[in-house]
């Protein structure tokens, strides 16, 4: 009897559960907020600087509550526009990711308004062994001869100094792709600078040798340095003071030696015997 009652309760609970699922699904389907919007997304990866065509995009369903601002729904509006940032497959395209209308494709579409692009020649060492990729930030170091102040000894002094900081790398050689993570040794790097920085950079490469110093992407701190010279690099050695002479250790007094008195050697004399009558005497001298 008890088992039968428990079985009936279990069946009733299952029926109520199924009914709750059915009612919940019908309620969700009837909600107006559940409708999705249709926006354009990239049908494949698209690199920055490319001119866009309608066939590069496709319409896809997107939750209406999280539609990106300025998203596109008409692919013809994107025809001829230029990307200023990369797009990955399935990513929505917005006005913020596009260069102004009428911009030609290529590097010019990536230059921020009010700035300039300038190219400097580098090698595998100056170019940070190929790790200065598009999208990275670098500092510019110039190694040159510094004019001495009037009255100072000598005319020039070698110096290395950071002249420009946090400069954006737009391209290496002729490539502007920012997706590469592997180092690539090139002979030219294109940088984004202000007009004033362009003048400094042009002067720096004409009076000395340039080097790039790769810096952290999110580090905005300025490096306040005075530059490195031969004096700061190889400071004069500090003279070592002479060691004090060790104090003489007094020796113990020697015991007096016994005085040995030698006997005087006998004086040798010549003697003569003298016969005086019956008396004989001896005379020595």
MOVENLIN-V641366 format. One line per field, one symbol per residue. burial: # if it has 24 or more other ideal C-beta (glycine too) atoms within 12 Angstrom, else .. Layout:
# MOVENLIN-V641366
burial: ???
This chain:
# MOVENLIN-V641366
burial: ......................................####...#######...###............##..#..#..#######...####..###.....#######....#####.#...###.###############.#...........################.####.....#.#.######...##.##..##..########......................................................................
